[in-house]
Each structure stands twice: as structure tokens, then as C-alpha cells.
Amino acid sequence: MRQPTPQQEAPMTKLSKVSAGEPDVAPRTRINQEIDHSLTSALTEVSTLNCTYLGSTSFLSVFCETQPGLSPNPIPHAVLQGRWSHEHTFLASRLVRLLSAFQLYEELIVGHYERTPTTIIPLQLILQPLKMARTYLETNGWGKDLQHEEIYSKITRNTARPFPTLRSTSSPWDFYTMFTGANLRWEFIGIIFAFAGLGALSGEGKLFKINGQESMSANVFAEEMTAASAICIDICKQLDKVNDLMIWLYLTHGALAGDFFGETSHRNYELLGDLVSHIYALGLHRFQSSENDVPFFISETRKRLFVTSYRWDKTLATLLGRPPRLPYHYCETSLPLDIEDDLILDQDSPEPLLQQLGPDGWNIKGVNSGTLRHATLLRLRFMISVLLEQILELSLGRRTPDFTEKLRTTYEQCLQMWTQIPQEYHYSADSWEVLSPQSCISLILAHFEYLYTVFQVERIRSRENQDDTKDLLDTSMKVISAVNDLMKHREQAGNNILKRFLCILLFNALAPAGVLATEIHRCTIAETPVPCSSSRSEIIRKLSVFVSWLGSADPSISHTNRTCVDINKVITKLLDDTLNYQPSHRSAEQMPDLIQDHGLFEESSSGSVMPLASVEDLPDLATFGTSADFLSWLDDLGFENTLPELLF
């Protein structure tokens, strides 16, 4: 049995590197320092010896067997620990001061919705109650006549009251008044903080001020919002709150917290656990809109929240190689309707909207004016996640007598599922000609997730039959081709999405790239043909472009960049050794394309691939006899997982 791999927890709120031209001028008396006054324990260093288990599907599994001890130098960080005490003075003051910036939060949230490829909660369900809260605070003298402690106590009393019961006849306005205005609650305030942080990170990096304080960079502001929304969660947990808004809060905070805790950190793993607990408590895993006496807009939002939570659970389970906590076997909920966000709030009944849907559930209008509906992507990614859970069962569960039959059936289902999706929702190079850049990014996200799902099941098939690697290599080539195609359109995609795209590469592309590099290296040494539909020269050309672009990433920006660059060095070294290999006279005549491509690789990567680590820092490539060895080494590469997950 594989032993747990040493891993280090990521920080709850770490200092982020400020981009060039964006001075970090924020004072250090931020909320995450003041929290010490209301918690029984302060910021404490986390031991680098902490261990968390990584299983066979984890995104590091490609390296684990041959290099179990390989790991970059750990970077110390602090994690917030502790429980509530009775002293809230400093905390109350800080949280209430943050309420004075609702106008700024509104601008950030609108900007975030305009820039993000996909959203879950319709904008008006956030924006309208935010405006109502802002108006109430400004017209009722909360900031002038009441002391901070009084305001804090009033909001806490509102939050302590049971959340009002929703009825099928409740309007959006009725819903808003339950948690905003005079009934303002910490659940909603935490949601606003989290969305504001996401908006700051997705923007172009300006400076922010709150209540006349000194300017903060976007990264420091987002850190502030992460800590503030975390405290709102803690308040609600102390009050034992379980309601729809808590689901909203956990999802938005989880998206933001990925930048600071690390998407694969234990802290984020705990967040997901709390989210799943609330889903079960509310019964969203068995939610059927026809059987529930709730308004239509709440019904559709709940379905969107569920499919997003389900996908987060499967993604994190795969990344960490751990059992999922929201298994499909216990879930019976319908998919969100494939309709526009605005229509959710405009309809009292789904009947008129059902006329827009075909028998397969997809909207008969297809892509509307070059824009992909958010619900379309949510449906696509959920369908992929259901397949991913089946693969997790094969990878992580007990081996049963019918394992071979289950593997065959799952593989066939993976291939069939994609054929059942309308062709216009398939990503291709032509998508950039007919769709908006955001819609192209949405499709490529689904495309990557699908290919990585197929990649995982083909890894199992290859382990069962080590001579059958053709399908695995073909899928790996599709992944690398899609990455290279995205790089051709990086100006259309925008700097923000590419800035965060390294996490997608780490999740979905580095393992396939390592498989290709390892197999072409093995076949070169063995002087045998590469078992792939693509030629040796095409594989080398596309890998050369891939490592050239990835190697240009600045490793000092984040751990995500550093990790990508470190793994990229291993892939580059494999390619270098392949191209430098001197074949025998007989094989040299049979592999002229390999020799010719040597110069191409050196040219394409010159000046952009990061300098290779010293020999002692790199794994012994001679131990990479097969792609499985490379994948095993990657599984034991114990870096600090602080990469952000693009949940939204």
C-alpha cells in the first residue's frame, strides 16, 4: 500500500506578490492581524513534516515511484488556528469598517461577472440586494449614529434568527428582504467580500482604498477579502446556520480562498467538507424542483449550486487521489435548465422556458450570438464529473471480480458521452472564429476536463496492459495541441485568463506532456517506433512549443508558476536527452526526422525555457523506463500546492 506523501498545508492568508508597477503600500494592520484579538490562538507556523495522503489519481501521481524523495524547498507560511473567545472588539470594528466600501464592491462584482468565463449565481441575485444594503446603511445612519460594536451586534442578531421560509409565490424582492436592508446578515456580507476579492484578482491590477485607509494592491485587497469572508463563515458556524446563503458563501469563498489556501491544501479540503455537509442538510442532493415549494429562481439556482459543488468534489478527489464525499449513488437531482441567466428571474413557472429545450435537454437555439450560456457549461462539466467519479471508483476502490468489465464499460461511456453533446459545444480551432473569447475559454475548459477524464481511464487501461499505450499517447497529444492552440489566441483570451491558466496546465496538461516525453525518450533509446497516431517529429515539435511557452513563466510569481517550471525542467531534459541521443547506424537511417527536429527544438526554446536545475536536483531520467514511471514520480513530487482553481 502506498504511504502518504509528505505535503505541506498552504497558508490561509499569505502575502501575494504584487505585480510590476503596483506598489504594495497597504499597512500591515489588516484584518488577519486583528483576528488575533478574538481568537484563542494566533498565527502559528505549520511544520513542514505535516503529511497528507495523495492517491493514484492525484496530479502528482505521474512521478511517485521513481523519485519518491524529490521535492522543492518548502516555503514557510502561517495558518490561522483557534476558536472564538468573548473578546470581539477589534474584530467587530474591522468588519464594520469594511461595510463602508459597498460602492467599490459593487463595481468589482460587476467587473468580475463581465470578465469571468462562467458564473453560477445570476448577477441580479447578488447585485440587487447589495444595492439595497448600501442604500439602507447610507440612509439609516449606521455609519454615523451607531458605534461599530452596535452595528456588529445588530447584524449578528439578524443572523442568529432562523432564515425565513421560502414559498413558491415568493418574488425575488421577497427573497432579498430576508437577508439585506434592515435584515442584513453575515452570510450575505461574506458573499459580498468573497465576490469583491474575486473581482480584484480578475481585474487589471489597480489600487484600492477602504474608508480612507492607505491604498492596497489588488493582491493585498483580495487577501483582506479572503480573511473577512472567512470570519463571516466562522460567525455563521458559531450560530449553527444552514441555509441557501451558506451554500453561496462556501462556494464563492472557496473560489477566492484557492489563491491563498491552495486549492489542494487541507484547509480548502475542509471547506469542501463543510459545503457538502450543508448540501446534505438542505437536501440539495435529492432536490427535485417539481416536488419543492420554492420559487423558480431559487430552484434553478440550487441546481446550479449542486452541479458546481459536485464537480468541485470530483476535481479535488482526483487531484488528491481521495474518495469523493458527494457520491452520485446518493444523489438524485435534475440538471439546471439550459437557459439564459436573466430568464431565471423573469419567470414564475418553467413551462414557457421548456419550449426552448430539445428532448435531450439542450437549448434548441444553440449558441446565441456567439455567446455560450453559463448553464450550458455547468451542464457539460457536470456530465464529465459523473464519468470522473466512475474512474475514481476504478482507481481508488477495491478491485472487484468484474473490474475488467467495469473498465471496458466506463471507457466506452467516456467516448459515447462526447458524441451525445451537440457539435457546437465541442471545442475546435475554428471556435475562435465564431464565438466570443470568453465562450471559447468556457469550451476549452470543458474540453480539457473531458480529455483529462479520458486520460485517467486510459492510464488504468495502460496499467492493465503495458503494451497498449497508443490511446493514452493519442489523448495526450490532443491535450498538448489544445494548449498550443490556446497560446496562439492569447491576445484574444486576455491577460487575466492566461495569468490563471497555469493552474489548468498543472491539473490537466503536465502529466500528458510527461507521458509523451517519456515514451518518445524510451522508444528512442530502444530504437522502436512510438505507439502513437502522430509522428515522432510532430510529437517533438508540439512538445517543444509547449515547454518553450511554459518555461517562460516566472517562478517567483506564485507556487503554481514555480511548480509548473520545475516539472517543465524534467520534461525539457527528457526531450534534450532524446534529441542528443546518438542512435546506431541502422536506426539513424530509420529516424531522420528525429535528427532534423533537434535544431527546431533548440530554436523554439532558445531564450525562453528556464535554466535547468543542477543535476542533483533533477530525477534520474534513466529510471523513467515507461510513462508510468514518470507519472509515478510526479505523484510523489511534494511541493506546496497553492494553485488557484478556476471554479467559476
C-alpha positions in Angstrom: 0.0 0.0 0.0 1.4 3.4 -0.9 2.3 5.5 2.0 1.0 9.1 2.4 3.2 11.6 0.6 4.6 14.4 2.7 2.8 17.6 1.8 2.6 21.0 3.4 -0.6 22.9 4.1 -1.0 26.1 2.2 -1.4 29.4 4.0 -4.8 30.7 5.0 -3.9 34.2 4.0 -0.4 34.6 2.6 1.2 37.7 1.2 0.9 37.7 -2.6 3.5 39.1 -4.9 2.4 42.5 -6.3 2.7 42.9 -10.0 5.1 45.3 -11.5 4.1 48.9 -11.2 1.7 48.1 -8.4 3.3 49.0 -5.1 2.2 47.2 -2.0 1.5 50.2 0.1 -1.1 48.7 2.4 -0.5 48.9 6.1 0.1 45.7 7.9 -2.7 46.3 10.4 -5.1 44.2 8.3 -7.9 42.0 9.5 -5.8 38.9 9.5 -3.6 40.5 12.1 -6.5 41.8 14.2 -8.2 38.4 14.3 -5.7 37.5 17.0 -7.7 39.6 19.4 -10.8 37.4 19.1 -9.3 34.0 18.7 -7.7 31.9 21.4 -4.6 31.1 19.3 -2.6 33.2 16.9 -0.9 32.7 13.6 1.4 29.7 14.0 3.9 28.1 11.7 3.0 24.9 10.1 5.5 22.1 10.3 7.0 21.0 7.0 6.6 17.4 8.3 2.8 17.5 8.1 1.6 14.7 5.8 -1.5 14.5 3.7 -2.4 11.5 1.6 -2.1 11.6 -2.2 -3.6 8.7 -4.1 -3.1 7.2 -7.5 -5.2 9.7 -9.5 -3.5 12.8 -8.0 -2.0 15.3 -10.4 1.4 14.3 -8.9 1.0 10.6 -9.5 3.0 10.6 -12.7 6.3 10.8 -10.8 5.9 8.9 -7.5 7.5 5.5 -7.9 10.9 6.5 -9.4 11.5 9.7 -7.4 9.7 9.4 -4.0 12.0 11.9 -2.3 12.0 14.7 -4.9 10.5 17.9 -3.6 11.3 21.6 -3.9 12.5 23.5 -0.8 9.4 24.4 1.4 8.5 28.0 1.9 7.4 28.7 5.5 3.9 30.2 6.0 1.4 30.7 8.7 -2.1 29.2 9.1 -4.8 30.8 11.2 -5.9 28.5 14.0 -8.2 28.9 17.0 -11.7 29.2 18.3 -13.9 32.1 19.2 -13.3 33.9 22.5 -15.5 36.5 24.2 -13.4 39.5 23.0 -14.8 40.8 19.7 -13.9 44.4 19.9 -11.2 44.6 17.3 -12.8 42.1 15.0 -16.2 43.9 15.2 -14.6 47.3 14.4 -12.7 45.9 11.4 -15.6 44.1 9.9 -17.9 47.0 10.2 -15.3 49.4 8.7 -15.3 47.1 5.6 -19.0 47.7 5.2 -18.3 51.3 4.2 -16.9 50.2 0.8 -20.1 48.8 -0.7 -19.9 51.0 -3.8 -16.4 49.7 -4.5 -17.6 46.1 -4.0 -20.5 46.7 -6.5 -18.0 47.9 -9.2 -15.7 44.9 -8.6 -18.6 42.4 -8.7 -20.0 43.7 -11.9 -16.5 43.7 -13.4 -15.9 40.1 -12.3 -19.2 38.9 -13.9 -18.2 40.7 -17.2 -14.8 39.0 -17.3 -15.2 35.5 -15.9 -15.9 32.7 -18.4 -18.7 31.2 -16.3 -20.8 32.1 -13.4 -23.1 30.2 -11.1 -25.3 32.6 -9.3 -27.2 35.1 -11.6 -25.8 38.6 -11.2 -29.0 40.2 -10.1 -29.4 37.8 -7.2 -26.2 39.4 -5.8 -26.3 43.0 -7.2 -29.8 44.0 -6.3 -29.6 43.0 -2.6 -26.1 44.6 -2.5 -27.7 47.9 -3.6 -30.4 47.6 -1.1 -27.9 47.0 1.7 -25.9 50.0 0.6 -29.0 52.3 0.5 -30.1 51.1 3.9 -26.7 51.7 5.5 -26.4 55.2 4.0 -29.9 56.4 4.8 -30.3 55.0 8.3 -27.1 56.4 9.8 -25.4 53.1 10.6 -22.0 54.6 9.8 -22.6 57.8 11.7 -25.0 57.3 14.6 -24.1 53.8 15.7 -20.9 52.6 17.1 -19.1 49.7 15.4 -19.9 47.3 18.2 -23.6 48.2 18.0 -23.7 47.5 14.2 -21.8 44.3 14.7 -24.3 43.2 17.3 -27.3 44.1 15.2 -26.1 42.1 12.2 -25.2 39.2 14.5 -28.7 39.2 16.0 -30.2 39.2 12.4 -28.0 36.3 11.6 -28.9 34.4 14.7 -32.6 34.4 13.7 -33.9 31.5 11.6 -33.8 32.2 7.9 -37.4 32.9 6.8 -39.2 30.2 4.9 -39.4 30.5 1.1 -42.6 29.8 -0.7 -43.4 29.1 -4.3 -45.0 32.5 -4.6 -42.0 34.4 -3.1 -40.7 37.0 -5.5 -37.0 37.9 -5.9 -37.8 41.1 -3.9 -39.3 39.0 -1.1 -36.1 36.9 -1.0 -33.8 39.9 -0.9 -35.6 41.4 2.2 -34.9 38.2 4.1 -31.1 39.0 4.3 -30.5 42.6 3.3 -31.6 46.1 4.3 -32.8 46.1 7.9 -32.3 42.3 8.0 -28.7 42.4 6.8 -27.0 39.1 7.7 -23.3 37.9 7.9 -23.9 35.2 5.3 -24.6 37.8 2.6 -21.9 40.1 3.8 -19.4 37.3 3.5 -20.6 36.6 -0.1 -20.0 40.2 -1.0 -16.5 40.1 0.5 -15.6 37.0 -1.5 -17.0 38.3 -4.8 -15.2 41.6 -4.3 -11.9 39.7 -3.8 -12.5 37.7 -7.0 -13.3 40.9 -8.8 -10.0 42.5 -7.7 -8.0 39.4 -8.8 -9.7 39.3 -12.2 -9.1 43.0 -12.9 -6.2 44.8 -14.4 -4.5 45.5 -11.1 -5.3 48.9 -9.7 -5.0 50.2 -6.2 -7.9 50.1 -3.7 -8.9 52.2 -0.7 -11.3 51.4 2.1 -12.7 54.1 4.4 -9.8 56.5 3.8 -7.1 54.0 4.6 -3.9 53.8 2.6 -4.0 52.2 -0.8 -3.9 48.4 -1.2 -2.8 46.4 -4.2 -5.2 44.0 -5.8 -3.5 41.0 -4.2 -3.5 42.5 -0.7 -7.1 43.7 -1.2 -8.1 40.1 -2.2 -6.2 38.8 0.9 -8.2 41.2 3.0 -11.5 39.9 1.5 -10.4 36.3 2.0 -9.8 36.8 5.7 -13.0 38.8 6.1 -15.3 36.3 4.3 -13.6 33.5 6.4 -14.6 35.3 9.6 -18.1 35.7 8.3 -18.2 31.9 7.8 -16.9 31.4 11.4 -19.6 33.7 12.8 -22.3 31.7 10.9 -20.8 28.4 12.1 -20.9 29.6 15.7 -24.6 30.4 15.2 -25.2 27.0 13.5 -26.6 28.4 10.3 -27.8 26.1 7.5 -29.5 27.9 4.6 -29.2 28.7 0.9 -26.9 31.6 1.5 -24.4 29.5 3.3 -24.0 27.3 0.2 -23.4 30.6 -1.8 -20.9 31.7 0.7 -18.9 28.4 0.8 -18.7 28.3 -3.0 -17.6 32.0 -3.5 -15.2 31.9 -0.6 -13.8 28.6 -1.8 -13.1 30.1 -5.2 -11.3 33.1 -3.7 -9.5 31.0 -1.0 -7.9 28.8 -3.6 -5.5 31.7 -4.3 -4.4 31.8 -0.6 -5.0 28.4 1.0 -4.1 26.5 -2.1 -6.8 24.6 -4.0 -5.3 21.3 -2.8 -4.4 22.4 0.7 -6.1 20.7 3.7 -7.8 24.0 4.5 -9.6 24.0 1.2 -10.3 20.3 1.6 -12.1 21.2 4.9 -14.1 23.9 3.2 -15.4 21.4 0.7 -16.3 19.1 3.6 -18.4 21.9 5.2 -20.0 22.7 1.9 -21.0 19.0 1.4 -22.4 18.9 4.9 -24.7 21.8 4.1 -25.8 20.3 0.8 -26.9 17.1 2.7 -28.5 19.1 5.4 -30.6 21.1 2.9 -31.4 18.1 0.9 -30.0 19.5 -2.3 -28.6 16.1 -3.3 -32.2 14.9 -3.6 -33.6 18.1 -4.9 -36.4 17.9 -7.5 -38.0 21.3 -8.4 -41.4 19.7 -9.1 -41.5 18.4 -5.5 -40.4 21.5 -3.7 -42.4 24.5 -2.7 -39.8 27.1 -3.7 -39.8 29.9 -6.3 -38.4 29.0 -9.7 -35.4 31.3 -9.5 -34.4 29.5 -6.2 -35.0 26.1 -7.8 -32.7 26.8 -10.7 -30.0 28.4 -8.5 -30.0 25.4 -6.2 -29.4 23.1 -9.2 -26.6 25.3 -10.4 -25.0 25.3 -6.9 -25.3 21.5 -6.7 -23.7 20.7 -10.0 -20.9 23.1 -9.2 -20.3 21.5 -5.8 -20.4 18.1 -7.3 -17.8 19.0 -9.8 -15.6 20.6 -7.1 -15.8 17.4 -5.1 -14.7 15.2 -8.0 -12.0 17.5 -9.1 -10.4 17.7 -5.7 -10.9 14.0 -5.1 -9.0 13.3 -8.4 -6.3 15.8 -7.6 -5.6 14.4 -4.2 -6.4 10.8 -5.0 -9.0 10.5 -2.2 -12.6 9.2 -2.2 -15.3 11.7 -3.2 -17.6 12.9 -0.5 -20.6 13.7 -2.7 -21.1 10.3 -4.5 -23.6 10.2 -7.4 -25.1 7.0 -6.0 -26.8 9.0 -3.3 -27.8 12.0 -5.5 -31.0 12.4 -7.4 -31.3 16.0 -8.8 -32.1 17.3 -12.2 -29.7 19.4 -14.2 -30.2 23.2 -14.5 -32.1 24.3 -17.5 -30.1 25.3 -20.5 -31.4 28.9 -20.4 -30.1 32.5 -20.1 -29.4 33.8 -16.6 -31.8 36.7 -16.9 -34.7 34.4 -17.7 -34.4 32.7 -14.3 -35.7 35.8 -12.6 -38.3 36.7 -15.1 -40.4 33.6 -14.9 -42.7 32.3 -12.3 -43.0 28.9 -14.0 -40.6 26.9 -16.1 -43.3 25.9 -18.6 -42.6 28.7 -21.2 -38.9 28.1 -20.9 -39.2 24.3 -21.5 -40.4 25.2 -25.1 -36.8 26.4 -25.8 -35.3 23.0 -24.9 -35.0 19.9 -27.1 -35.7 16.3 -26.0 -32.1 16.0 -24.9 -32.3 19.0 -22.6 -30.1 21.3 -24.6 -31.4 24.7 -25.8 -32.6 24.5 -29.4 -31.1 27.9 -30.1 -27.6 26.6 -29.6 -25.0 29.3 -29.2 -26.7 32.7 -29.1 -24.9 35.5 -31.0 -21.5 33.9 -30.3 -22.1 33.6 -26.6 -22.3 30.4 -24.6 -24.8 30.3 -21.8 -23.4 29.8 -18.3 -25.9 27.0 -17.7 -24.6 25.2 -20.8 -21.1 25.0 -19.4 -22.4 23.9 -16.0 -24.3 21.0 -17.6 -21.2 20.0 -19.7 -18.9 19.9 -16.7 -21.3 18.0 -14.5 -21.7 15.3 -17.1 -17.9 15.0 -17.3 -17.7 14.8 -13.5 -20.1 11.9 -13.3 -17.8 9.9 -15.6 -14.8 11.1 -13.5 -16.5 9.6 -10.4 -16.7 6.2 -12.1 -13.0 6.4 -12.9 -12.2 7.3 -9.3 -14.0 4.1 -8.2 -11.9 2.1 -10.5 -8.7 3.8 -9.4 -9.2 4.2 -5.7 -11.8 1.5 -4.8 -11.4 -2.2 -4.1 -10.7 -4.4 -7.1 -13.8 -6.5 -7.7 -14.1 -9.6 -9.9 -15.9 -7.6 -12.6 -13.1 -4.9 -12.6 -12.2 -5.6 -16.3 -15.8 -5.3 -17.4 -16.3 -2.1 -15.5 -13.2 -0.6 -17.0 -14.4 -1.5 -20.5 -17.8 -0.1 -19.9 -16.5 3.1 -18.4 -14.2 3.7 -21.3 -17.0 3.2 -23.8 -19.2 5.6 -21.8 -16.4 8.2 -21.9 -16.2 8.0 -25.7 -20.0 7.9 -26.2 -20.8 10.8 -23.9 -18.9 13.3 -26.0 -20.8 12.2 -29.1 -24.1 12.9 -27.4 -23.1 16.5 -26.8 -24.2 19.0 -29.6 -21.4 19.6 -32.0 -21.4 23.3 -31.5 -20.3 22.7 -27.9 -17.2 20.9 -29.0 -14.1 23.0 -28.8 -12.0 23.3 -32.0 -9.6 25.7 -33.5 -12.5 27.2 -35.5 -14.3 28.1 -32.3 -12.3 31.4 -32.2 -13.9 32.5 -35.4 -17.5 32.1 -34.3 -17.5 32.5 -30.6 -16.6 35.3 -28.2 -13.2 34.9 -26.4 -15.0 34.1 -23.1 -17.1 31.4 -24.7 -14.0 29.9 -26.3 -12.4 29.8 -22.9 -15.5 28.1 -21.5 -15.5 25.4 -24.2 -11.7 24.8 -23.8 -12.2 24.4 -20.0 -14.8 21.6 -20.7 -12.6 20.2 -23.4 -9.6 19.9 -21.1 -11.7 18.3 -18.3 -13.1 15.8 -20.7 -9.6 14.9 -22.2 -8.2 14.6 -18.7 -11.0 12.3 -17.7 -10.3 10.1 -20.7 -6.6 10.3 -19.9 -7.2 8.9 -16.4 -9.2 5.9 -17.6 -6.6 5.3 -20.3 -3.9 5.3 -17.6 -5.8 2.4 -15.9 -6.0 0.6 -19.2 -2.3 1.0 -19.8 -1.5 -0.3 -16.4 -3.6 -3.4 -17.1 -1.8 -3.9 -20.4 1.5 -2.1 -20.6 1.8 -2.8 -24.3 -1.3 -0.9 -25.1 -0.3 2.8 -24.8 -1.5 4.1 -28.1 -4.8 5.6 -26.9 -3.1 7.1 -23.9 -0.5 8.9 -26.2 -3.1 10.0 -28.7 -5.2 11.6 -25.9 -2.0 13.3 -24.5 -1.3 14.7 -27.9 -4.8 16.2 -28.0 -4.2 17.9 -24.7 -0.9 19.4 -25.9 -2.4 20.5 -29.2 -5.2 22.3 -27.4 -2.8 24.1 -25.1 -0.7 25.2 -28.1 -3.8 26.4 -29.9 -4.8 28.5 -26.9 -1.4 30.1 -26.9 -2.0 31.2 -30.5 -5.0 33.1 -29.3 -3.6 34.5 -26.0 -4.3 38.1 -27.1 -8.0 37.3 -27.7 -8.2 35.3 -24.5 -6.9 38.2 -22.4 -4.1 38.5 -19.9 -6.3 37.6 -16.9 -7.3 34.2 -18.1 -3.8 33.3 -19.2 -2.4 34.6 -15.9 -4.6 32.0 -14.1 -4.2 29.3 -16.9 -1.1 27.8 -15.3 -3.3 26.1 -12.7 -5.2 24.4 -15.6 -2.0 23.3 -17.1 -0.8 21.8 -13.8 -4.1 19.9 -13.4 -4.6 18.8 -17.0 -1.6 19.2 -19.2 1.7 18.4 -17.4 1.0 14.8 -16.9 0.1 14.1 -20.5 3.2 16.1 -21.6 5.3 14.0 -19.3 3.9 10.8 -20.7 4.7 11.9 -24.3 8.2 13.0 -23.4 8.9 9.8 -21.5 7.5 7.5 -24.2 9.4 9.2 -27.1 12.6 9.0 -24.9 12.0 5.3 -24.2 11.3 4.5 -27.9 14.4 6.4 -29.0 16.7 4.6 -26.6 15.0 1.2 -27.5 15.1 2.2 -31.2 11.4 1.3 -31.6 8.5 3.2 -33.2 6.4 5.4 -31.0 3.0 3.8 -30.5 1.1 7.0 -31.4 -1.0 8.1 -34.3 1.2 11.3 -34.5 4.6 11.0 -36.0 7.7 11.3 -33.8 8.6 14.6 -35.4 5.1 16.1 -34.8 5.3 15.0 -31.1 8.6 16.7 -30.7 7.5 19.9 -32.4 4.4 20.2 -30.3 6.2 19.4 -27.1 8.9 21.9 -28.0 6.4 24.7 -28.3 4.7 23.6 -25.1 7.8 23.6 -23.0 9.1 26.8 -24.6 6.0 28.7 -23.6 5.7 27.1 -20.2 9.3 27.6 -19.4 8.9 31.3 -19.8 6.7 31.5 -16.7 8.2 33.5 -13.8 8.6 31.0 -10.9 8.7 33.9 -8.4 5.1 34.9 -9.0 3.4 32.0 -7.3 3.9 28.4 -6.2 1.8 27.4 -9.2 4.3 29.0 -11.6 7.2 27.6 -9.7 5.7 24.1 -9.8 5.0 24.3 -13.5 8.5 25.4 -14.2 10.1 22.7 -12.0 8.2 19.9 -13.8 8.8 21.6 -17.1 12.5 21.2 -16.5 12.2 17.5 -16.2 10.2 17.3 -19.4 12.7 19.5 -21.2 15.6 17.3 -20.0 13.8 14.3 -21.4 13.4 16.0 -24.7 17.1 17.1 -24.7 18.3 13.6 -24.0 16.1 12.3 -26.7 17.4 14.7 -29.3 21.0 14.3 -28.2 20.9 10.5 -28.3 23.2 9.1 -30.9 21.4 6.1 -32.5 23.2 3.2 -34.1 23.9 3.4 -37.8 21.0 1.2 -38.5 18.4 3.2 -36.5 19.8 6.5 -37.7 18.8 5.7 -41.2 15.3 4.9 -39.9 14.8 8.1 -37.9 15.9 11.1 -40.0 13.0 13.2 -38.6 14.3 12.8 -35.1 17.7 14.2 -36.1 16.2 17.0 -38.1 14.0 18.1 -35.3 16.9 18.7 -32.9 17.6 22.1 -34.4 13.9 23.0 -34.3 13.7 22.3 -30.6 16.8 24.3 -29.8 15.5 27.2 -31.8 12.0 27.3 -30.4 13.1 27.0 -26.8 16.1 29.3 -27.0 15.8 32.1 -24.5 12.5 31.0 -23.1 13.0 27.7 -21.3 14.0 28.3 -17.8 17.6 27.2 -16.9 17.7 23.6 -15.9 18.3 22.7 -12.3 21.5 21.2 -11.3 22.0 17.5 -12.0 21.4 16.6 -8.4 18.1 18.4 -8.3 16.6 16.5 -11.3 15.4 13.0 -11.2 17.5 10.2 -12.7 15.9 10.0 -16.2 17.4 6.6 -16.7 14.8 5.3 -14.2 12.0 6.5 -16.4 11.6 3.3 -18.3 7.9 3.9 -19.2 5.4 6.7 -19.0 4.0 5.1 -15.9 7.4 5.7 -14.1 7.1 9.4 -15.0 3.5 9.5 -13.7 4.6 7.8 -10.5 7.4 10.3 -10.0 5.0 13.2 -10.4 2.7 11.7 -7.7 5.5 12.0 -5.1 6.7 15.4 -6.1 5.9 17.0 -2.8 5.6 20.7 -3.4 3.3 23.1 -1.6 0.1 23.0 -3.5 -1.0 26.7 -3.6 -2.5 26.8 -7.1 -5.8 28.5 -7.6 -8.8 26.5 -9.1 -10.8 28.2 -11.7 -14.2 27.2 -10.2 -16.2 29.9 -11.8 
